Amino acid sequence: MKYLNTLIILVLMTCFIFGHNLQAQNKEVPPASTKDSTELNSEMVGVFETPELVAPTDANTELSAEMRDAANFYATVMWAIYNGTSERNVRESKAAYDVLIEEFGLNDESPDALVEFVSPHDLSFIYTERATLRFNVLQNIPGAEDDVRKAIELNPESVPATWLLAQILTRRVFASIQENRRDARAQALQEEMLTVLKRVIELDPDHHRAHYYLGTMARDLGEIETAIVSFKALTRIMPFDDQFHTELGELYEMQNRLEEALLSYERVVTILPEQLRTRNRLGQLYLQTGDYSAAIKTFLVILNRLEVQAADPTNQNKQPASRSETRAAFEATEVEIEAHYGIGIAYQEQNDFEKSEFHIMRAISLLEARAASMRGGTRRVRSTERVTLTMRLQEMRHALGQIYLRFSVPRKAINIFAKILETDANYVPALSGIGMAYQMLDDLKRAEDYLRKAIELSSKSELPDAYNALGYLYAEQGIKLDEAAALVRRALKSAPTSGAYLDSLGFIYFKQGKLDAAIENLELAIHYLPDTPEILLHLADAYLQKGLKEKALQTLEQAVRLEPDNAELRQKFDAIKTK
C-alpha cells in the first residue's frame, strides 16, 4: 500500500504544478493606457514571467518495478470493480479477479509469497468480491464457498465475507430441509449456519438482514428463543416495520407468552391501523387472557371499519375485476367472520345473551353464504376447502348451541344441535349438547340416549361435560348412583377445579348418604363458584341432613341474597328457620 500512496501523491503534485503554471500563463494584461509601458513592465515583471521547467536532479524518472506492479495491480482492481457493476460485464470482472489472484501469486498458501504492497485485508476483499460474483450471478456455489472461506481466513473480522458465507450456508440448509434430510451432516450444517449468522451479528449488531435470516431459520428449526432475540433486535433497528412486530408476536404466542404477544400486536395496529387481520388476532388474545372488554372494543373497531368500507359508494355494486381483488374480498369476509365470532364469545362471557347470539349467528350466516357460493359458482373448489368450511360451520353452530345451554334456552339449543347432526350424525360435541338440552326439558330418556352415545363415540377423547351431565342426570333420578359417581370423577380428571363437576359429585354423595364426602365436595365447589345459588342449596341440604342447622341457614341466606325473587329458596329458608 505504501507505493500506491506514493503514486497518488506524485499525481496530485503534478496536477498542482501544471494547473498553477497554466493559470499564470492565461492571466490577462491590464490596459496600457493607465501607465506607461516602462513603469508597467517594472511592476509586473514577476507576474507575467513563466519560470522555466527545471529538470529534477535525479535523472532516473521512471517508476521502479515494484511501483509499476502496484499501479498495474490496483488498476486491475478498479477494472474488476467497475465491470462488476453491470451484469453484462460480470465475466470480465471475474476474469480480472482471476488475474489478480493467479498472476500476482495471491493463491499461494504461504503468506510470505504475498507481494509487499498487498495486505491480507486487501486480499480478503478480492476473494470476497469474486465469491460474490460466483454466488449471486454465476451460481457457482462451491467456488463461492471456497473463496469466501479463504477471505475469512485472511480477515476474520470481515463482515461482508462472513455474511456471504452465512447466505451460502442458509441456501444449503434450505435445500436439505426441502429434501427432508435429517442425517448428521444436515444437523452439522444447520449448527454451522446458525453459528456463522450469530458471528455476523457479533461483528455488526445492526446487520438487519443477518438478524432476519437468523430469526427465520431459527424459527423454522424450532429454536424459538434464538428467533425471538433476532426479531426483537429487528424491532429495535427498524421500529416502524410492522412485519417484525408481527413475527415477534407469533413467536411469543408459540411460547404462550401472551402478554408480550399482546404488546407486539398492539404495536402493529398502532403502526398500521388498517391492519385488520392483526387486530383480529389481538382480539383473540384478549379473549384468551380474559380481558373481554378490550376484546369487544377491538372487534367493534374491525366491524366498524368493514362497515365503512362497504358503505363507500366506490365499492358498491363493484364486481372483483382481478384475482387480487377477489382475494382481497375473500380476506375481508374472513376477517368479518372471525370478528363476529370473537365478539360473540366475548359477549357470552359478559352474560349478554342477545348480543352474543346475534354475532355468532351473523358469523354462521356468512359461512353459509360462502358454502352456497361454492355449490353454485363456476370456480372449481378443492375438496379440502369444502371439508374445512364444513368443520368451521359445525364448530360455530356448536358454539351457538353452547350459548343456548348457558342461558337456559334448551329448545333453541336442540334445534341448532339437530342441524349439526343432520350433517354428521356422530358429531360427539353435538350429541353431548343435545343430551344436556333434553335434560333441561326433563326429557330424561332422550337425554340419557344422546349422552350415552356421545360417551361411547368418544373413546379416544375425554368428554367431561357429557360425563358430568349423565352422572347428574342419574343423581337427579336417584338411580345408578355408583355409575354416576364414576362418571363425574372421570370428568374431574379433565377439570379438577370445575365447581360444576364438584357440585355434581357432592350431590351424588348426598344421594348416597355419604354426608361428609358430600359436604367436602360442595364446599370446594362453592370455593370455585361462590355465587351459584344451586350449589348453595345443595350444600344447605347436606348441612341440614348432617344436623348443622345454623350452617344450613347461613348458606340458604346467602343464596336468597343472590336470588331474592327465587320463591323456592325463600320458602325453604323460612321453613328451616321456623323449625
C-alpha positions in Angstrom: 0.0 0.0 0.0 2.9 2.4 0.7 3.8 2.5 -3.1 0.2 3.2 -4.0 0.1 6.2 -1.7 3.4 7.4 -3.2 1.8 7.2 -6.7 -1.2 9.2 -5.6 0.9 11.9 -4.0 3.0 12.2 -7.2 -0.1 12.5 -9.4 -1.6 15.2 -7.2 1.7 17.3 -7.1 2.0 17.1 -10.9 -1.6 18.3 -11.3 -1.0 21.2 -8.9 2.2 22.4 -10.7 0.8 22.2 -14.2 -2.5 23.7 -13.1 -0.7 26.6 -11.4 1.5 27.3 -14.4 -1.4 27.2 -16.8 -3.3 29.7 -14.7 -0.3 32.1 -14.7 0.1 31.9 -18.5 -3.6 32.8 -19.1 -3.8 35.8 -16.8 -5.0 39.0 -18.6 -2.7 42.1 -19.0 -4.2 45.4 -17.7 -4.8 48.1 -20.3 -1.6 50.0 -21.3 -3.3 53.4 -21.1 -3.2 53.5 -17.3 0.6 53.6 -17.1 3.5 53.9 -19.4 5.0 50.7 -20.6 8.2 51.1 -18.7 6.5 51.5 -15.4 4.2 48.7 -16.2 7.0 46.3 -17.1 8.9 47.1 -13.9 5.9 46.5 -11.7 4.6 43.3 -13.3 7.8 41.6 -14.3 7.3 39.0 -11.6 3.8 38.3 -12.5 4.0 37.6 -16.2 7.2 35.7 -16.5 6.8 31.9 -16.8 9.6 30.1 -15.0 11.5 27.6 -16.9 10.9 24.0 -16.1 13.9 22.7 -14.2 14.9 19.1 -14.7 14.9 17.1 -11.5 18.4 16.4 -10.1 17.7 12.7 -10.2 17.9 11.8 -13.8 16.1 8.4 -13.2 12.4 9.5 -13.5 11.0 6.0 -14.3 8.8 4.1 -11.8 10.5 1.2 -10.1 9.4 -2.3 -11.0 7.6 -2.6 -7.7 5.7 0.6 -8.2 4.7 -0.5 -11.7 3.4 -3.7 -10.2 1.4 -1.8 -7.7 0.0 0.5 -10.3 -1.0 -2.4 -12.5 -2.4 -4.3 -9.6 -4.7 -1.5 -8.4 -5.7 -0.6 -11.9 -6.8 -4.2 -12.3 -8.8 -4.0 -9.0 -10.6 -0.9 -10.3 -11.3 -2.6 -13.6 -12.7 -5.6 -11.8 -14.9 -3.4 -9.6 -16.1 -1.3 -12.5 -17.1 -4.4 -14.6 -18.9 -5.9 -11.5 -21.4 -3.1 -11.5 -23.0 -4.4 -14.7 -24.4 -7.9 -15.1 -23.4 -7.8 -18.7 -19.7 -7.5 -17.7 -19.7 -10.0 -14.8 -17.5 -12.4 -16.6 -14.9 -9.7 -17.4 -15.0 -8.7 -13.7 -14.5 -12.3 -12.6 -11.6 -12.7 -15.1 -9.9 -9.6 -13.6 -10.2 -11.1 -10.1 -8.7 -14.3 -11.5 -5.8 -12.3 -12.9 -5.2 -10.7 -9.5 -5.2 -14.0 -7.7 -3.3 -16.0 -10.2 -0.8 -13.7 -11.9 0.2 -11.9 -8.7 0.6 -15.1 -6.9 -2.2 -14.4 -4.4 -3.4 -18.0 -4.5 -0.2 -19.2 -2.9 -0.8 -20.8 0.5 2.3 -19.2 2.1 1.8 -15.7 3.5 5.4 -14.9 2.6 4.5 -15.3 -1.1 2.4 -12.1 -0.9 3.9 -9.1 -2.7 4.7 -6.3 -0.3 2.0 -3.9 -1.4 -0.9 -6.3 -0.8 -2.2 -6.7 2.7 -4.2 -9.7 4.0 -7.2 -7.3 4.2 -6.8 -6.3 0.5 -6.6 -10.0 -0.5 -9.6 -10.9 1.7 -11.6 -8.2 -0.2 -10.6 -9.6 -3.6 -11.6 -13.2 -2.6 -14.9 -11.8 -1.2 -15.7 -9.9 -4.4 -15.0 -12.9 -6.6 -17.1 -15.1 -4.2 -20.0 -12.6 -4.5 -19.9 -12.9 -8.3 -19.8 -16.6 -8.2 -22.7 -16.9 -5.7 -25.1 -14.2 -6.9 -24.7 -14.3 -10.6 -22.6 -17.2 -11.8 -24.4 -19.7 -9.4 -21.1 -21.4 -8.7 -21.9 -22.2 -5.1 -18.9 -24.5 -4.3 -16.4 -22.0 -5.9 -18.1 -19.1 -3.9 -17.8 -21.0 -0.7 -14.1 -21.8 -1.2 -13.4 -18.2 -2.0 -15.3 -16.8 1.0 -13.7 -19.2 3.5 -10.3 -18.1 2.2 -11.4 -14.5 2.7 -12.4 -15.1 6.3 -9.2 -16.9 6.9 -7.3 -13.8 5.7 -9.5 -11.4 7.6 -11.7 -13.0 10.4 -13.3 -9.6 11.1 -14.7 -9.1 7.6 -18.4 -8.6 7.8 -19.1 -8.9 4.0 -17.2 -12.2 3.8 -18.9 -13.7 7.0 -22.3 -12.5 5.7 -21.7 -14.1 2.3 -20.8 -17.4 4.0 -24.0 -17.2 6.1 -26.1 -16.8 2.9 -24.3 -19.8 1.2 -24.9 -22.0 4.3 -28.5 -20.8 4.6 -29.2 -21.9 1.0 -27.6 -25.3 1.6 -29.7 -25.8 4.8 -32.9 -24.8 3.0 -32.1 -27.3 0.3 -31.6 -30.0 2.9 -34.9 -29.2 4.6 -36.7 -29.4 1.2 -35.1 -32.8 0.6 -36.1 -33.8 4.1 -32.5 -34.8 5.0 -32.1 -35.3 8.8 -28.8 -37.0 9.0 -25.7 -36.0 11.0 -24.4 -33.9 8.1 -27.6 -31.9 7.8 -27.5 -31.3 11.6 -23.9 -30.1 11.5 -24.7 -27.8 8.5 -27.6 -26.3 10.5 -25.4 -25.7 13.5 -22.7 -24.1 11.4 -25.2 -21.8 9.7 -26.6 -20.6 13.0 -23.1 -20.1 14.3 -22.0 -18.0 11.3 -25.2 -15.9 11.4 -24.5 -15.2 15.0 -20.9 -14.2 14.1 -22.2 -11.7 11.6 -24.4 -10.1 14.3 -21.4 -10.1 16.7 -19.4 -8.2 14.1 -22.2 -5.9 13.2 -25.1 -5.8 15.8 -27.3 -3.7 13.4 -27.0 -6.1 10.5 -30.7 -6.4 9.9 -30.5 -9.0 7.1 -28.5 -11.3 9.3 -31.0 -10.8 12.1 -33.8 -11.7 9.7 -32.1 -14.8 8.3 -31.2 -16.0 11.8 -34.7 -15.3 13.2 -36.5 -17.0 10.3 -34.2 -20.1 10.1 -34.1 -20.5 13.9 -37.9 -20.3 14.0 -38.2 -23.0 11.3 -35.7 -25.2 13.1 -37.6 -24.9 16.4 -35.1 -22.7 18.2 -37.7 -20.2 19.3 -35.6 -18.3 21.9 -32.9 -17.5 19.3 -35.6 -16.4 16.8 -37.1 -14.1 19.5 -33.8 -12.4 20.1 -33.3 -11.7 16.4 -36.8 -10.4 15.7 -36.6 -8.3 18.9 -33.4 -6.8 17.6 -35.2 -6.1 14.2 -37.9 -4.2 16.0 -35.2 -2.0 17.6 -33.3 -1.5 14.3 -36.5 -0.8 12.2 -39.1 0.0 14.8 -41.8 1.1 12.3 -41.7 -2.1 10.2 -44.9 -3.9 11.2 -43.7 -7.3 9.8 -41.1 -7.7 12.5 -43.6 -6.9 15.3 -46.0 -9.4 13.8 -43.3 -12.1 13.7 -42.3 -11.4 17.2 -45.9 -11.6 18.4 -46.3 -15.0 16.7 -43.1 -16.3 18.4 -44.3 -15.1 21.8 -47.6 -17.0 21.2 -45.7 -20.2 20.5 -44.2 -19.9 24.0 -47.6 -18.9 25.5 -46.1 -15.6 26.5 -49.5 -13.9 25.8 -48.8 -10.5 27.5 -45.7 -10.0 25.4 -47.6 -11.1 22.3 -50.3 -8.6 23.1 -47.7 -5.8 23.2 -46.3 -6.8 19.8 -49.7 -6.9 18.1 -50.7 -3.6 19.7 -47.6 -2.1 18.2 -48.6 -3.5 14.8 -52.1 -1.9 14.8 -50.5 1.4 16.1 -48.2 1.4 13.0 -50.9 0.3 10.6 -54.4 0.9 12.0 -55.9 -0.6 8.8 -54.2 -4.0 9.6 -57.5 -5.8 10.4 -56.1 -9.3 10.4 -53.6 -8.5 13.1 -56.3 -6.6 15.0 -58.4 -9.8 14.9 -55.5 -11.7 16.3 -55.2 -9.1 19.1 -58.9 -9.5 19.9 -58.5 -13.3 20.2 -55.6 -12.8 22.6 -57.7 -10.5 24.7 -60.2 -13.4 24.9 -57.5 -15.8 26.0 -56.3 -13.5 28.7 -59.8 -12.8 30.0 -59.9 -9.1 29.0 -63.4 -9.3 27.5 -63.9 -5.5 27.4 -60.7 -5.0 25.4 -61.7 -7.9 23.1 -65.2 -6.3 22.4 -63.6 -2.9 21.7 -61.1 -4.4 19.3 -63.7 -6.5 17.4 -66.0 -3.5 17.2 -63.3 -1.4 15.5 -62.9 -4.1 12.9 -66.6 -4.4 12.2 -67.0 -0.6 12.1 -64.1 -0.3 9.6 -65.6 -3.0 7.4 -69.0 -1.3 7.6 -67.5 2.0 6.4 -65.7 0.2 3.5 -69.0 -1.5 2.5 -70.8 1.9 2.6 -68.2 3.5 0.3 -70.0 4.4 -3.0 -66.9 3.4 -5.0 -67.2 -0.2 -3.6 -71.0 -0.7 -4.0 -72.1 -3.0 -6.8 -68.5 -3.4 -7.8 -67.5 -6.9 -9.0 -63.9 -8.0 -8.4 -62.0 -7.5 -11.7 -58.9 -9.4 -10.9 -57.6 -12.3 -8.9 -56.0 -10.0 -6.4 -59.3 -8.1 -5.9 -61.2 -11.4 -5.5 -58.6 -12.5 -2.9 -59.0 -9.2 -1.0 -62.8 -9.6 -0.9 -62.4 -13.1 0.4 -60.0 -12.0 3.1 -62.3 -9.1 4.2 -65.1 -11.6 4.6 -62.8 -13.9 6.6 -61.9 -11.1 8.9 -65.6 -10.2 9.4 -66.4 -13.8 10.2 -63.7 -14.1 12.8 -64.6 -10.7 14.3 -68.3 -11.6 14.7 -67.3 -15.0 16.2 -64.8 -13.4 18.6 -67.1 -10.6 19.8 -69.9 -13.2 20.3 -67.8 -15.2 22.6 -66.8 -12.1 24.5 -70.4 -11.0 25.0 -71.2 -14.5 26.2 -68.5 -14.2 28.9 -70.1 -10.9 29.9 -73.5 -12.6 30.1 -75.1 -10.6 27.3 -77.2 -13.2 25.6 -78.8 -11.1 22.9 -75.5 -9.6 21.5 -73.7 -13.0 21.9 -76.5 -14.8 19.9 -76.6 -12.0 17.2 -72.9 -12.0 16.4 -72.5 -15.8 16.4 -75.5 -16.1 14.1 -74.0 -13.5 11.8 -70.7 -15.4 11.6 -72.7 -18.6 10.8 -74.8 -16.8 8.0 -71.6 -15.5 6.4 -70.1 -19.1 6.3 -73.4 -20.5 5.0 -73.3 -17.9 2.2 -69.8 -18.9 1.3 -70.9 -22.6 1.2 -73.7 -21.7 -1.1 -71.4 -19.8 -3.5 -69.1 -22.9 -3.6 -72.0 -25.1 -4.6 -73.4 -22.7 -7.3 -70.3 -21.0 -8.5 -68.2 -21.7 -11.6 -64.9 -21.7 -9.7 -63.5 -25.2 -9.0 -63.4 -25.8 -5.3 -60.9 -28.2 -3.8 -62.3 -30.9 -1.6 -60.1 -29.7 1.3 -61.8 -26.3 1.1 -65.2 -27.9 1.4 -64.1 -30.0 4.3 -62.6 -27.1 6.1 -65.7 -25.0 5.6 -67.9 -27.8 6.9 -65.8 -28.2 10.0 -65.9 -24.4 10.7 -69.7 -24.3 10.3 -70.0 -27.2 12.8 -67.8 -25.5 15.3 -69.7 -22.2 15.1 -73.1 -23.9 15.3 -71.8 -25.8 18.3 -70.6 -22.5 19.9 -74.2 -21.1 19.4 -75.7 -24.2 20.9 -73.4 -23.8 24.0 -74.7 -20.2 24.4 -78.2 -21.5 24.4 -77.3 -24.1 27.0 -75.6 -21.5 29.2 -78.5 -19.1 29.1 -81.1 -21.9 29.5 -82.7 -21.8 26.1 -82.9 -25.6 25.6 -85.3 -25.6 22.6 -83.1 -23.4 20.5 -80.1 -25.5 21.6 -81.9 -28.6 20.4 -82.6 -27.0 17.0 -79.0 -25.9 16.4 -77.5 -29.3 17.6 -80.0 -31.2 15.4 -78.9 -29.1 12.4 -75.3 -30.2 13.1 -76.3 -33.9 13.5 -78.1 -33.7 10.1 -74.6 -33.2 8.5 -72.8 -35.6 10.8 -74.8 -37.9 13.0 -71.8 -38.9 15.0 -70.5 -35.4 15.9 -69.8 -36.0 19.5 -70.0 -32.4 20.9 -73.5 -32.0 19.3 -74.6 -35.3 20.8 -73.4 -34.2 24.2 -75.0 -30.8 23.8 -78.4 -32.1 22.6 -78.4 -34.6 25.5 -77.9 -31.8 28.0 -80.7 -29.7 26.4 -83.1 -32.6 26.7 -82.1 -32.9 30.3 -83.1 -29.3 30.9 -86.5 -30.1 29.5 -86.7 -33.2 31.8 -86.9 -35.5 28.8 -84.6 -37.9 30.6 -84.9 -40.8 28.2 -83.7 -38.8 25.2 -81.1 -37.1 27.4 -79.6 -40.4 28.5 -79.6 -41.9 24.9 -77.7 -38.9 23.5 -75.3 -38.6 26.3 -74.5 -42.4 26.3 -74.0 -42.3 22.5 -71.6 -39.3 22.9 -69.6 -41.1 25.6 -69.4 -44.3 23.5 -68.2 -42.5 20.5 -65.5 -40.5 22.4 -63.3 -43.5 23.3 -60.2 -41.5 22.0 -61.1 -38.3 23.7 -62.4 -37.1 27.0 -65.9 -35.5 27.2 -66.1 -34.1 30.7 -69.3 -32.2 30.1 -71.1 -35.4 28.9 -69.8 -37.5 31.8 -70.9 -34.9 34.3 -74.3 -34.4 32.6 -75.1 -38.1 32.6 -73.9 -38.5 36.1 -76.0 -35.7 37.4 -79.0 -37.0 35.4 -78.7 -40.3 37.3 -78.3 -38.4 40.6 -81.5 -36.4 40.0 -83.4 -39.6 39.4 -81.7 -41.4 42.3 -80.6 -44.3 40.1 -77.3 -45.9 39.1 -75.5 -43.7 41.8 -72.3 -45.7 41.7 -72.0 -45.3 38.0 -73.0 -41.6 38.3 -70.1 -41.1 40.8 -67.7 -42.8 38.5 -68.8 -40.7 35.5 -68.3 -37.4 37.4 -65.0 -38.5 38.8 -63.9 -39.1 35.3 -65.0 -35.6 34.3 -63.0 -34.2 37.2 -59.8 -35.8 35.9 -60.0 -33.4 32.9 -61.0 -30.4 35.0 -60.2 -30.9 38.7 -61.1 -27.3 39.7 -64.5 -27.3 38.0 -67.1 -26.1 40.5 -69.9 -27.6 38.4 -68.4 -31.1 38.5 -67.6 -30.9 42.2 -71.2 -29.9 42.8 -72.4 -32.9 40.9 -70.1 -35.3 42.8 -71.2 -33.7 46.1 -74.9 -34.0 45.1 -74.3 -37.7 44.2 -72.6 -38.4 47.6 -75.6 -36.7 49.3 -77.9 -39.0 47.5 -75.8 -41.9 48.6 -75.9 -40.7 52.2 -72.2 -40.0 52.3 -72.6 -36.7 54.0 -69.0 -35.9 55.0 -67.9 -36.5 51.4 -70.8 -34.5 50.1 -70.1 -31.5 52.3 -66.3 -31.6 51.4 -67.0 -31.6 47.7 -69.8 -29.0 47.9 -67.7 -26.6 50.0 -64.9 -26.9 47.4 -67.5 -26.2 44.6 -68.5 -23.0 46.4 -64.8 -22.0 46.6 -64.6 -22.1 42.8 -68.2 -20.8 42.1 -69.1 -18.7 45.2 -72.2 -17.0 43.7 -74.1 -20.1 42.5 -77.5 -20.5 44.3 -77.9 -24.1 43.1 -74.7 -25.2 44.7 -75.5 -23.3 47.9 -78.9 -25.1 48.0 -77.2 -28.5 47.7 -74.7 -27.6 50.5 -77.5 -26.3 52.7 -79.3 -29.7 52.3 -76.2 -31.5 53.2 -75.6 -29.4 56.3 -79.2 -29.9 57.4 -79.0 -33.6 56.9 -75.9 -33.6 59.0 -77.6 -31.7 61.8 -75.8 -28.4 61.2 -78.9 -26.2 61.2 -77.0 -22.9 61.7 -74.7 -23.5 58.8 -77.6 -24.5 56.6 -79.4 -21.3 57.4 -76.3 -19.2 56.7 -75.9 -20.9 53.4 -79.5 -20.5 52.4 -79.4 -16.9 53.4 -76.5 -16.3 51.1 -78.5 -18.0 48.3 -81.5 -15.8 48.9 -79.4 -12.7 48.8 -78.2 -13.8 45.3 -81.7 -14.5 44.0 -84.2 -12.6 46.2 -87.0 -13.4 43.8 -86.5 -17.2 44.0 -89.6 -18.4 45.8 -88.3 -21.9 46.3 -85.2 -20.7 48.1 -87.1 -18.3 50.3 -89.7 -20.9 51.2 -87.1 -23.4 52.2 -85.2 -20.8 54.3 -88.4 -19.8 56.1 -89.3 -23.4 56.7 -85.9 -24.3 58.3 -85.9 -21.1 60.3 -89.2 -21.8 62.0 -88.4 -25.4 62.9 
